[in-house]
Amino acid sequence: MTGPGLTALVVDDERPALSELAWLLDQDERVAEVIAASSGTQALTVLEGRDVDVIFSDISMPGLDGMGLLNEVKRKEP
């Protein structure tokens, strides 16, 4: 956990949904940082260099979808 709150990663290929969820999480005092990614592949790149406490991901995305992202995260972080 970074500082006094959670670090959240938000993943969605639809910009309005990504922006809205990131904004909502940013309003929560329990969340210290919100990182946004517009694809599963971009999320994996973020996760290579950062620790996050929670991931909010769209399930249906082109390329690496939410379930594929989950499987990759589980494989790398059992």
Backbone as ProteinMPNN parsed JSONL, in Angstrom:
{"seq_chain_A": "MTGPGLTALVVDDERPALSELAWLLDQDERVAEVIAASSGTQALTVLEGRDVDVIFSDISMPGLDGMGLLNEVKRKEP", "coords_chain_A": {"N_chain_A": [[0.846, -1.181, 0.0], [0.564, 2.176, -0.825], [1.565, 4.957, 0.955], [-0.984, 6.446, 3.002], [-3.236, 5.223, 1.938], [-5.053, 3.183, -0.477], [-3.697, 1.962, -3.589], [-5.099, 2.069, -6.67], [-5.803, 0.385, -9.71], [-7.33, 1.084, -12.695], [-8.958, -0.312, -15.437], [-10.042, 0.009, -18.657], [-11.326, 0.004, -21.935], [-13.025, 1.878, -22.923], [-13.125, 5.222, -22.982], [-14.909, 7.153, -21.595], [-16.03, 5.541, -19.52], [-13.716, 4.707, -18.193], [-12.679, 7.17, -17.312], [-14.779, 8.045, -15.623], [-14.928, 6.042, -13.585], [-12.333, 6.251, -12.533], [-12.464, 8.871, -11.57], [-14.495, 8.624, -9.612], [-13.264, 6.824, -7.812], [-11.133, 8.397, -7.037], [-12.404, 10.215, -5.419], [-12.812, 8.881, -3.089], [-11.767, 8.625, 0.178], [-10.234, 6.526, 1.068], [-8.633, 5.788, -0.97], [-5.519, 6.386, -2.201], [-4.143, 6.724, -4.596], [-4.902, 6.659, -8.049], [-4.536, 4.792, -10.903], [-4.778, 4.773, -14.361], [-5.522, 2.643, -17.104], [-5.842, 1.897, -20.534], [-6.131, -0.54, -21.73], [-5.817, -4.144, -21.474], [-3.225, -4.977, -21.98], [-1.766, -2.61, -21.572], [-2.27, -2.341, -18.865], [-0.836, -4.541, -17.833], [1.746, -3.654, -18.372], [1.87, -1.461, -16.633], [1.688, -2.87, -14.218], [4.088, -4.224, -14.198], [5.926, -2.381, -13.317], [4.898, -1.274, -11.0], [3.354, -1.652, -7.798], [0.076, -2.489, -6.989], [-2.932, -2.195, -5.089], [-5.533, -2.88, -5.642], [-7.491, -3.899, -8.46], [-9.623, -2.681, -10.904], [-11.386, -3.804, -13.525], [-12.658, -3.756, -16.843], [-14.475, -6.381, -18.318], [-14.989, -7.111, -20.981], [-12.994, -6.414, -23.49], [-11.1, -5.444, -26.377], [-8.424, -7.51, -27.64], [-6.314, -8.311, -25.011], [-8.49, -9.239, -22.718], [-10.527, -8.595, -19.737], [-10.693, -11.027, -18.251], [-8.516, -12.411, -19.264], [-6.497, -10.691, -18.404], [-6.787, -11.03, -15.628], [-5.985, -13.736, -15.426], [-3.293, -13.512, -16.227], [-2.289, -11.863, -14.179], [-2.72, -13.528, -11.963], [-1.003, -15.603, -12.653], [1.502, -14.371, -12.519], [1.524, -13.319, -9.944], [0.994, -15.309, -7.644]], "CA_chain_A": [[0.0, 0.0, 0.0], [1.306, 3.421, -0.933], [1.099, 5.98, 1.895], [-2.103, 6.138, 3.896], [-4.405, 4.676, 1.256], [-4.887, 2.177, -1.513], [-3.379, 2.292, -4.973], [-6.064, 1.368, -7.508], [-5.601, 0.376, -11.15], [-8.602, 1.018, -13.408], [-8.675, -0.736, -16.796], [-11.229, 0.003, -19.523], [-11.034, 0.52, -23.27], [-13.959, 2.968, -23.221], [-12.619, 6.404, -22.271], [-15.832, 7.724, -20.601], [-16.138, 4.644, -18.364], [-12.428, 4.775, -17.507], [-12.607, 8.468, -16.626], [-15.779, 8.108, -14.552], [-14.528, 5.198, -12.457], [-11.142, 6.861, -11.943], [-12.915, 10.041, -10.803], [-15.204, 8.143, -8.421], [-12.29, 6.284, -6.862], [-10.34, 9.518, -6.532], [-13.196, 10.904, -4.399], [-12.847, 8.033, -1.896], [-10.624, 8.936, 1.044], [-9.432, 5.314, 1.282], [-7.799, 5.601, -2.159], [-4.466, 7.401, -2.277], [-3.708, 6.93, -5.976], [-5.635, 5.947, -9.09], [-3.779, 4.668, -12.148], [-5.7, 4.378, -15.431], [-4.967, 1.957, -18.269], [-6.9, 1.773, -21.532], [-6.156, -1.898, -22.277], [-5.208, -5.158, -20.618], [-1.783, -4.952, -22.23], [-1.231, -1.442, -20.873], [-2.339, -2.657, -17.432], [0.305, -5.403, -17.511], [2.935, -2.802, -18.357], [1.822, -0.733, -15.361], [1.938, -3.811, -13.126], [5.503, -4.602, -14.202], [6.717, -1.38, -12.615], [4.19, -0.732, -9.846], [2.486, -2.496, -6.986], [-1.248, -1.917, -6.767], [-3.692, -2.922, -4.073], [-6.804, -3.345, -6.2], [-7.659, -3.682, -9.899], [-10.988, -2.628, -11.429], [-11.2, -4.009, -14.957], [-13.718, -4.148, -17.761], [-14.299, -7.768, -18.735], [-15.03, -7.198, -22.436], [-12.116, -5.455, -24.162], [-10.363, -6.075, -27.469], [-7.089, -7.972, -27.257], [-6.282, -8.923, -23.682], [-9.689, -8.795, -22.006], [-10.439, -8.603, -18.279], [-10.413, -12.375, -17.753], [-7.124, -12.681, -19.63], [-5.686, -9.9, -17.481], [-6.839, -11.739, -14.345], [-5.152, -14.932, -15.527], [-1.896, -13.075, -16.243], [-1.95, -11.382, -12.838], [-2.633, -14.716, -11.096], [0.202, -16.348, -13.041], [2.669, -13.651, -12.058], [1.402, -13.044, -8.511], [0.089, -16.362, -7.124]], "C_chain_A": [[0.89, 1.242, 0.0], [0.73, 4.432, 0.05], [-0.077, 5.517, 2.711], [-3.303, 5.488, 3.226], [-4.03, 3.684, 0.179], [-4.416, 2.781, -2.834], [-4.281, 1.431, -5.838], [-5.672, 1.492, -8.974], [-6.96, 0.174, -11.799], [-8.291, 0.722, -14.876], [-9.978, -0.78, -17.594], [-10.851, 0.605, -20.859], [-11.961, 1.653, -23.674], [-13.61, 4.167, -22.35], [-13.613, 6.985, -21.262], [-15.961, 6.859, -19.345], [-14.861, 4.686, -17.534], [-12.324, 6.061, -16.696], [-13.562, 8.54, -15.442], [-15.365, 7.273, -13.346], [-13.29, 5.758, -11.771], [-11.538, 8.062, -11.081], [-13.614, 9.61, -9.515], [-14.235, 7.601, -7.373], [-11.446, 7.39, -6.24], [-11.073, 10.292, -5.435], [-13.212, 10.147, -3.072], [-11.59, 8.259, -1.069], [-9.744, 7.718, 1.319], [-8.46, 5.068, 0.139], [-6.799, 6.746, -2.249], [-4.076, 7.729, -3.706], [-4.547, 6.08, -6.909], [-4.794, 5.98, -10.357], [-4.75, 4.146, -13.203], [-4.932, 3.719, -16.568], [-6.104, 1.707, -19.248], [-6.946, 0.407, -22.207], [-5.548, -2.866, -21.267], [-3.7, -5.171, -20.763], [-1.127, -3.773, -21.514], [-1.245, -1.678, -19.364], [-1.169, -3.544, -17.015], [1.605, -4.613, -17.467], [3.004, -2.008, -17.06], [2.229, -1.658, -14.222], [3.384, -4.298, -13.083], [6.34, -3.631, -13.372], [6.106, -0.858, -11.33], [3.468, -1.831, -9.085], [1.159, -1.765, -6.847], [-1.98, -2.787, -5.753], [-4.97, -3.524, -4.626], [-6.858, -2.996, -7.687], [-9.143, -3.713, -10.222], [-10.861, -2.724, -12.936], [-12.507, -4.342, -15.66], [-13.446, -5.59, -18.168], [-14.156, -7.851, -20.257], [-14.211, -6.072, -23.058], [-11.439, -6.171, -25.315], [-8.967, -6.481, -27.008], [-7.147, -8.704, -25.928], [-7.468, -8.398, -22.876], [-9.501, -8.925, -20.491], [-10.118, -9.96, -17.692], [-8.981, -12.786, -18.097], [-6.164, -11.935, -18.724], [-5.638, -10.58, -16.114], [-5.924, -12.96, -14.367], [-3.665, -14.575, -15.531], [-1.433, -12.607, -14.865], [-1.792, -12.564, -11.887], [-1.374, -15.528, -11.394], [1.465, -15.693, -12.488], [2.691, -13.426, -10.551], [0.48, -14.077, -7.877], [-0.484, -16.033, -5.754]], "O_chain_A": [[1.858, 1.322, 0.755], [-0.461, 4.739, -0.007], [-0.171, 4.345, 3.076], [-4.303, 5.226, 3.894], [-2.857, 3.387, -0.047], [-4.696, 3.937, -3.15], [-4.239, 0.204, -5.756], [-5.261, 2.559, -9.429], [-7.663, -0.789, -11.494], [-7.471, 1.403, -15.492], [-10.901, -1.516, -17.247], [-10.135, 1.606, -20.914], [-11.708, 2.326, -24.674], [-13.778, 4.131, -21.131], [-13.2, 7.294, -20.144], [-15.996, 7.384, -18.232], [-14.92, 4.699, -16.305], [-11.927, 6.038, -15.531], [-13.198, 9.039, -14.378], [-15.442, 7.741, -12.21], [-13.208, 5.739, -10.543], [-11.005, 8.245, -9.986], [-13.355, 10.169, -8.45], [-14.375, 7.889, -6.185], [-11.088, 7.326, -5.064], [-10.437, 10.951, -4.613], [-13.584, 10.71, -2.043], [-10.476, 8.099, -1.567], [-8.607, 7.876, 1.764], [-7.561, 4.236, 0.256], [-7.173, 7.913, -2.358], [-3.72, 8.867, -4.01], [-4.865, 4.93, -6.606], [-4.391, 7.044, -10.827], [-5.467, 3.176, -12.958], [-3.849, 4.162, -16.95], [-7.208, 1.345, -18.84], [-7.712, 0.208, -23.15], [-4.857, -2.461, -20.332], [-2.977, -5.354, -19.784], [-0.058, -3.918, -20.92], [-0.324, -1.257, -18.664], [-0.573, -3.325, -15.96], [2.465, -4.871, -16.625], [4.07, -1.892, -16.455], [3.021, -1.278, -13.36], [3.855, -4.739, -12.035], [7.352, -4.023, -12.789], [6.74, -0.067, -10.631], [3.026, -2.82, -9.67], [1.131, -0.557, -6.614], [-1.673, -3.968, -5.59], [-5.439, -4.554, -4.143], [-6.353, -1.961, -8.121], [-9.843, -4.658, -9.858], [-10.294, -1.833, -13.569], [-13.341, -5.093, -15.154], [-12.289, -5.972, -18.343], [-13.301, -8.578, -20.763], [-14.664, -4.931, -23.145], [-11.223, -7.381, -25.247], [-8.401, -5.872, -26.1], [-7.951, -9.62, -25.753], [-7.457, -7.259, -22.41], [-8.432, -9.321, -20.026], [-9.352, -10.05, -16.733], [-8.314, -13.44, -17.295], [-5.135, -12.477, -18.32], [-4.57, -10.694, -15.512], [-5.171, -13.187, -13.42], [-2.864, -15.267, -14.904], [-0.321, -12.918, -14.437], [-0.848, -12.608, -11.098], [-0.755, -16.076, -10.482], [2.384, -16.379, -12.042], [3.762, -13.35, -9.95], [-0.681, -13.78, -7.597], [-1.252, -16.821, -5.201]]}, "name": "protein", "num_of_chains": 1, "seq": "MTGPGLTALVVDDERPALSELAWLLDQDERVAEVIAASSGTQALTVLEGRDVDVIFSDISMPGLDGMGLLNEVKRKEP"}
